[in-house]
Amino acid sequence: MEPGTDRFAITDFPVEELHSFTGQDFLEIAVLMKVLSPTCSFDKAALEAVMADPSSHLFVMRHSGAVKTEPGIVANDDAGAVKTAPGIVANGDAGPVHRPGRIIGCCTICLFASPTWLKASLEDVAVLTFFQGHGLGRLLVENSLWMVRSMVSQKAIEEGLPRDSQQEQQEPQAKQEQHQRFSWKLGACRQKPDIQPKIHVQLTSKPQRKAANALYLSLGFTQKETNVYVLDI
């Protein structure tokens, strides 16, 4: 995106897995949860539970601060979501969206083993409203999936599992080139792992979230004809 072609110029939006969080991180993620759903129930205990669960991986997208706002653009929090969120005590809001290091997107990937395959669930994908519509959701999801794939591959290497060379050969050249275009922020993700165990990634998305559904289809997800049931126990 070139300067002047939109309301801000983007130079770098790194994605990282969050292993611990500060009070400021919590406030910024709380805003994202409200962007995802105004009725979302979220508190520090929920975030601490994610940090403590080895099967849950929370990825956040920050920005480097290289955002040029245009005259007349109010770049504050999305409707002061943190201040009005039930159960959240905050002094003020999470700050301006253009603050360097600000968390502007997040998603969670939960890995679990089943008798039918190694599976992953993509959950709670959200990008601040101010930054939506500029390809950052795609960048966030692709980086996160790549990092999870690398984690699983590294574990396979450590456990001495055989090399899966067939998948390497079958991967389309265009997909390989796509991986190379991104600057992965973790050293382990800079090169293609030697072992590529297959991971069945699944997600759900409401039909009215048209942009999100279009994104998932463009990333290669296929829509399954199945019923989704929910039970709180």
VOFI-791669 format. One record per residue (C-alpha): residue in three letters; x, y, z. Coordinates in steps of 0.001 Angstrom, whole numbers, padded with zeros to 6 digits, always signed. Last residue first. Layout:
N
ALAXYZ
...
END
This chain:
233
ILE-022092-027670+030213
ASP-022776-025209+027370
LEU-023941-027044+024258
VAL-023423-025892+020673
TYR-024337-027763+017507
VAL-023024-027107+014006
ASN-024712-028996+011170
THR-022703-029974+008131
GLU-022249-029098+004483
LYS-018617-028070+004581
GLN-017284-024816+003148
THR-013758-025102+001817
PHE-010776-023185+003187
GLY-008222-022183+000551
LEU-007207-018734+001779
SER-009665-017142-000657
LEU-012500-019075+000975
TYR-011441-017839+004418
LEU-011268-014229+003242
ALA-014684-014330+001557
ASN-016191-015607+004793
ALA-014537-012828+006767
ALA-015742-010140+004347
LYS-019290-011501+004388
ARG-019702-011677+008143
GLN-023460-012150+007748
PRO-022990-015894+007232
LYS-021487-016309+010730
SER-018084-017961+010715
THR-016938-021361+011925
LEU-013447-022799+011799
GLN-011492-025932+010925
VAL-007850-026749+010311
HIS-006910-030381+009575
ILE-003164-030531+010107
LYS-000932-032649+007898
PRO+002542-033317+009188
GLN+005071-031254+007194
ILE+008639-032246+008010
ASP+011631-030378+006652
PRO+010285-026984+007742
LYS+010258-024197+005121
GLN+012606-021449+006138
ARG+011984-018215+008013
CYS+009523-019808+010403
ALA+011992-020911+013078
GLY+013388-017378+013199
LEU+010001-015959+014121
LYS+008844-012757+012422
TRP+007970-014281+009079
SER+008697-011848+006268
PHE+006102-012872+003712
ARG+006782-013301+000018
GLN+008399-016718+000475
HIS+005157-018305+001638
GLN+003390-017067-001500
GLU+006132-018548-003671
GLN+005500-021947-002109
LYS+001760-021563-002689
ALA+002318-020672-006359
GLN+004536-023738-006772
PRO+001689-025975-005652
GLU+002446-028343-002755
GLN+002595-031903-004084
GLN+006342-032346-003735
GLU+006405-031121-000143
GLN+003392-033285+000674
GLN+005242-036352-000603
SER+008377-035547+001406
ASP+006835-036284+004795
ARG+010042-037039+006697
PRO+009682-039791+009277
LEU+008952-038934+012930
GLY+011971-038559+015184
GLU+010198-036974+018159
GLU+012230-033776+017843
ILE+011515-033578+014108
ALA+007794-034063+014684
LYS+007878-031359+017333
GLN+009551-029019+014872
SER+006901-029788+012251
VAL+004109-029097+014729
MET+005619-025746+015679
SER+006206-024878+011995
ARG+002575-025567+011137
VAL+001514-023402+014050
MET+003745-020589+012777
TRP+002366-020902+009263
LEU-001220-020840+010493
SER-000522-017658+012468
ASN+001239-015911+009583
GLU-001584-016796+007184
VAL-004287-015679+009629
LEU-002698-012310+010424
LEU-001727-011516+006831
ARG-005248-012308+005653
GLY-006765-010134+008353
LEU-004322-007369+007434
GLY-005502-007239+003823
HIS-006551-003571+003906
GLY-010290-003742+004605
GLN-010079-003408+008367
PHE-007496-001193+010076
PHE-009810+001327+011796
THR-012225-001476+012677
LEU-009566-003212+014759
VAL-008922-006737+013488
ALA-010517-009895+014906
VAL-010216-013664+014488
ASP-011750-015341+017523
GLU-011027-019003+016738
LEU-009188-021246+014288
SER-009524-024859+015425
ALA-006694-027268+014731
LYS-006755-030987+014066
LEU-004348-033893+013954
TRP-006399-036610+012333
THR-009107-039278+012689
PRO-008365-040576+016190
SER-008169-036977+017463
ALA-005273-034760+018462
PHE-005733-031136+019418
LEU-004384-027758+018428
CYS-006221-024548+019300
ILE-005481-021508+017142
THR-006408-018080+018502
CYS-006641-014844+016545
CYS-005608-011255+017074
GLY-005489-007823+015500
ILE-004530-004212+016279
ILE-002181-004762+019215
ARG-000430-001379+019599
GLY+003369-001541+019338
PRO+003631+002054+018185
ARG+000457+004017+019150
HIS-001592+004621+015990
VAL-004771+003070+017404
PRO-004859+005675+020149
GLY-005112+004417+023730
ALA-006543+001346+025429
ASP-009252+003392+027120
GLY-009391+005411+030333
ASN-008483+003806+033637
ALA-009864+000340+033098
VAL-011939-002097+035127
ILE-013441-004789+032936
GLY-016358-006794+034264
PRO-018803-005474+031701
ALA-017158-003701+028755
THR-017985+000009+028716
LYS-014498+001439+029166
VAL-012899-001182+026954
ALA-015205-000524+024029
GLY-014438+003187+023827
ALA-016309+003360+020502
ASP-013418+001657+018663
ASP-010384+003300+020228
ASN-009042+006582+018860
ALA-007805+007448+015390
VAL-010080+010368+014557
ILE-009411+011046+010877
GLY-009900+014715+009959
PRO-006494+015134+008370
GLU-005068+011790+007206
THR-003288+009422+009520
LYS+000185+008236+008621
VAL+000881+004849+010167
ALA+004450+003735+010754
GLY+003813+002923+014416
SER+005288-000536+014031
HIS+001940-002273+014170
ARG+001029-005238+016285
MET-000689-008434+015231
VAL-001458-010928+017970
PHE-001423-014715+018012
LEU-002937-016742+020838
HIS-001933-020414+020815
SER-003996-022894+022797
SER-002819-026499+023245
PRO-000333-025593+025980
ASP-003116-023958+028079
ALA-001658-021507+030614
MET-001695-018463+028321
VAL-005281-019220+027282
ALA-006336-019503+030926
GLU-004645-016173+031694
LEU-006742-014533+028971
ALA-009957-015908+030456
ALA-008926-014827+033960
LYS-008162-011345+032651
ASP-011738-010815+031512
PHE-013951-011355+028479
SER-017667-011820+027909
CYS-018506-010966+024298
THR-021816-009182+023793
PRO-020386-006575+021391
SER-018851-009425+019325
LEU-015623-009430+017334
VAL-015071-005713+017829
LYS-015749-006279+021521
MET-013076-008991+021568
LEU-010705-006582+019836
VAL-011219-003959+022540
ALA-010439-006565+025204
ILE-007256-007440+023297
GLU-006114-003824+023657
LEU-006940-003681+027347
PHE-005138-006964+028003
ASP-002024-005870+026138
GLN-001954-002692+028242
GLY-002096-004711+031464
THR+000820-006762+030198
PHE+000636-010190+028619
SER+002469-013485+028532
HIS+003119-016073+025825
LEU+001610-014061+022950
GLU+002468-015575+019582
GLU+003737-012967+017173
VAL+002566-011169+014038
PRO+004443-008184+012645
PHE+002605-005335+010876
ASP+005124-003406+008786
THR+005105-000480+006367
ILE+001452+000551+006181
ALA+000429+004009+004937
PHE-002780+005419+006354
ARG-006133+006714+005120
ASP-005548+005217+001700
THR-003636+005855-001498
GLY-001545+008658+000013
PRO+001357+006479+000987
GLU+001532+003290-001095
MET+000000+000000+000000
END
